[in-house]
Amino acid sequence: MTEYHLRTPLSEGDVQKLVAGDLVFLSGPLFTARDKAHALMRRAGSPVSLEGAALYHCGPLILDDRVLSAGPTTSGRMARYTDEILGLGVRAIIGKGGLPGEPFQNRAVYLAYPGGCGAAAALQLRVLSVHLPELGMAESLWVFEAKEFGPMIVAVDAHGKDLYQEVRRSAQEPETY
Amino acid sequence: MREKVVEATVRALQRAETSLPDWVLQRIKEALARESHPLARHHLQFMLENVAIATAKGLPLCQDTGLAVFHVLQGRELILDFCLSEAIAEGVRIATRVIPLRPNAVHPQTRQNSEDNTGTGMPDIILDYVDGRGLTLTAFPKGAGSENMSLVGMLNPADDPFDFIVKNVAKRAANACPPLFLGIGLGGSFDLAARLAKQALLNMPGESLEELQLLERINSLGIGPMGLGGDTTALGIKIEKAFCHTASLPVAINFQCWANRSATEVIQ
């Protein structure tokens, strides 16, 4: 378990060196997007460049441009968009609960931020700008400046390793019906 | 009296959103003392730190400030000359502004957000009657991550309900922010099982032998905090039962994340 402190946007080299189980802290811009922003980007494209970006599955609680609470949301709801989002240049998806690992191979990582830890996350983030504000507070695309955002666990790496899947496999009891 | 209910609603939500009940914190600390996986220990420690930050700074500990669920115990001798659900809704609207809460309540089809956490059928108020003339109000803000993983199974009476529970927890836990609290409704009907499961979450803590055995079986799965491995998959289980039809075996699982928020206000 190696600990990395990286800056966004991420390089191809950053992605390649991360291995499932490593700890990561990120500094630099982060982009939030969840259900509605993903659906809208599928129709109309991204309002911002996501080249090398870390995309955060998060619907923050914001008051007057101050981040009050901003932990991760369940990534599984956005699973249908993974391939096209990574196609926009995203090199890290941050969330909780995991995503199918296949689209990440050789191009990106999935980073797990501890779920429910919104207050701790808020102290590591400040608002740079907001896009798609018509989608409402939780669903807008917020651009945050992250300072040592973490700890995050590399749960899916670019080399085909998926921690969630390993845990789930070993947890299966024999099928009874 | 109406004003007291409105104020109690705001106070209960404020406390529920920014702290955890002592018994919940205690369960996390006990799990940390037992946990053998380094990554799982890391998670449990960070969760405790997060609660400490939230409480010290008055920040909602999770950005998902939940759906407005309330449990009300009304004294049988108490007569209210106002609409209780309207008074609680007013408290929710005020709390949304002052705490503040993230506006979460949307129309199920248009997805239009009411921006104040209320709407048709919301807040959800579970009302029970007790002796006396008091009113006890518990705020139980329910986050979607864990609620989304909940389910009702209409089993064959020949099936083992505990196998069904363990199998579904194994499959769904990672998305529900484990370590979990599990409310189980066993028996009744399709909808009664679901209500019993929610009631079970409201009724924690304290496990029977049967509940402890199920807890042990779930923890032996090794799913761990956030689904990334460990000894701590669940922190508590409560089973509420009702008689069911001889041809039926309804089982409901209401998932609750580690951040098991609730706060109670007593109005005299």
Interface residues (C-beta under 8 A of the other chain):
Chain A: M1 G21 K36 C58 G59 P60 L61 L63 L68 S69 A70 G71 T73 T74 G76 K96 G97 G98 A112 P114 G115 G116 C117 G118 A119 A120 A121 A122 L123 G136 M137 A138 P151 I153 A155 L163 Y164 E166 V167 R168 S170 A171 Q172 E173 E175 T176 Y177
Chain B: P38 L39 H42 H43 F46 M47 E49 N50 V51 I53 A54 K57 L59 P60 L61 C62 Q63 D64 T65 P100 L101 R102 P103 N104 R111 N113 E115 G143 A144 G145 N148 D159 D160 D163 V166 K167 A170 K171 A174 N175 C177 L221 G222 I223 G224 P225 M226 G227 L228 G229 C257 W258 A259
